[in-house]
Amino acid sequence: MHTMSQSENQSAAQEDLEGRQIDAELRTKYLKRTDPFLIVCRCFSVVTILSALLCVVVNVLSAIDSFKNGENIFDGILRCYAVLIALFVVVAETEWERIQRFWIILEYWVGRGMLQIFVAVMTKALSAATAKKTYLILLSEIASYMLLACGVVYVIAGLFCCGCLKRSRLSKAVSREQTARDLEELERRREELRGLLLERE
């Protein structure tokens, strides 16, 4: 009886080891399947967000100067609009579902790129017309050209249907992730059932 129990324990331990090896192989395959195109898209989104935030900083500082001097109130109001639109660019880059539901055009890269170009041109034009401080001029140059470059890339990539390709690959990646989670859940339940069986024995 003792020999049979020991044999069963060894068999259970072997099955457990095999199960862990299979789980490790599945995790390795899943990590290897990480789409490089999606990684590039995420990195580019981060660059776009940083550029838009830099435009926000430039326009906020310039608006403060405009309202403080009292000479360029209309310029300050335009700066406030530029800040709001730049923040909208940041939110659009997060691809928040609620925003895309109400602003469907932002789901398409051409529309998103045009919005970024508009903010970049607005920041550059207002800075060239009213900026007096050297550091503000430098920051506006950097921010506007960075966001302009991002917008141009978005428009060109959108014309080549890269946005559709990203959405397709993202859907597949989400499906793979859900499958991996389901496998982990099945593995956890199997371990629980095995523990209950061993307790009953």
N, C-alpha and C positions, 0 to 999 in steps of 0.2 A: 504493500500500500504506500509506504514511504517512498519506494523507488518510483512508483507511478506518479506520485505527486511531484517528485523532483523532476521527472521527465516532462510533466506538463508545464512546470515553471520554466524549464529551459526552452521549451517550445514557445511559450508565451514571450519570453525574453527575446528569442530569435525573431518572432513576428514583429515585436515592437521595434527592434533594430532595423528590420527591413522596411517597416512603415516610415521610420524616421529618415532612412536613406531615400525612399521614394519622395517624401515631402521635401527633402533638401534638393533633390534633382528638379522637382517642379519649381521650387523657388529660383534655382539657378537659371532654368529655362526662361522663367518669367522676367528675370532681371536682364537676361540677354536680349529679350524681345523689346526692351525699351526703345521706342522709336526715336532715332536721332533727329528726324525732321521736327518732331514735337519739342525736343530739347532746344533746337535752334529757334523755334517760334517763341518758346518761353523766354529765352535770353533776349531776343529782340523786343519782346513785350516789356521786359525790365528796362532796357535802354530807352524805349519810348516813354515809359512812365517817368523815368528820371529826367528826361528832356522836358516833358510837360511840367513836372514839378519845378524844374529850374525856371521855366517860363512863368510859373505862378509866383515864385519868389521875386523875380525881376519886376513883374507887373505890380505886385503888392508894394514893393519898396518905392517904385516910381509913383504909384498912386498916392502913397503917404506924402511924398515930396510935393506932388501937385496940389493936394488939399492943404498942406501946411503953408505953402507959399500964397495960396489963394489966387494965383494968376492963371493957372491952367485947370480950372474946375472941370471943364468938358473933357480934357485929357484924362483927368482922374476917373471920370465916369467911364470913359472908354477902356481904361485900364481895368476897372472892376468887371466889365463885360469880358475882357480877355482872360481874367482870372477864372471866372465862372466857366467859360468855354474850355480852358485848359484843364480845369478839374473834371469836366465832363469827358475830356480825352482820357484822363487817368482812369475814370470809372469804366469807360468803354473798353480799356485794355484788360480790365479784370474779367471781362466777358460775363458780367452778372446777368443772369437770365431775365430778371425783371426789367432791366434797362433795355436789353435787346428785344424784349417782347413789345415795348412801346416805341422803340426806335429801331425798326427792323433794318434800316439802311446801314446802321453801325455793325451789323453782322457781316456785311460785305466789306472786303478790304479796300475797295476803291472809295467807298463812302467814308470809311475811317481815315484813309490817307488824305482825302480832300479836307476833312475837318482839321487834321494836324497841320496841313499846309496853310490853312486859313489862320490858325493860331500863331504859327511861326511868322507869317507875313505881317500879321497885326502887331506882334511884339516888336519886330524889326522896324516897321514903319513908325510906330509911336516912339520908339527909342531914338530913332534918327531925327525925329522932329522936336523932341522935348528934353531928352536926357542931357544933363549937364555934368554929372559926376562920371569920372573916368571908369570906376569899377562897375557902375551900372551899365555903361556902354559896352564894356568888355563882357559882362555877364549876359546882356541881351544878345550880343553877337553870337556867343557860344550856344545859348539856349535856342535861339531862333534857327540857326543853321543846323543844329543837331535835330531839332524837331522837323525842320524842312526836309532833311535827308531821310528821316524815318517815314514821313508822309509820302515822299517820292517812291521809296522802296515799297510801301504798302500799295500804292496805286499800280505800279508795274507788276508786282506779285499778284495783285487782284485781277489784272487783265489776263494773267496766265493761269487763272483759276487755282491759285495756291490756297486761297481761303477754303474752297470746297474740299481740297485735298486734306487740309488740316482738320476740318470738321469730320471727314470720313475716318481719318486715322485716330482722331481723338475718341470717336465712338467705339472703334475697335479696342483701343487701349482701356477704356472704361469697362467694356465687356470682359476683357482679359482680367482686369483687376477684380471684378465681381466674381468671376470664375475662381480665381485664386482664393478669395475670401470664403467662397462656398466650400472649397477643398479644405481650408483650414478649419471651418466649422464641422465638416464631416470627420476630420481627424480628431478634433476635440471630443466629439460625441463617441467616436470609437474608443477613445481612451477611457471615457467615463463608463461605457458599457463593459469594457475589459476589467476595469477596477471592480465593478459590481459583481461580475462573474467570479473573480478571484476571491472576493469577500464571501460569496456563498459557498465556494468550495472549501 
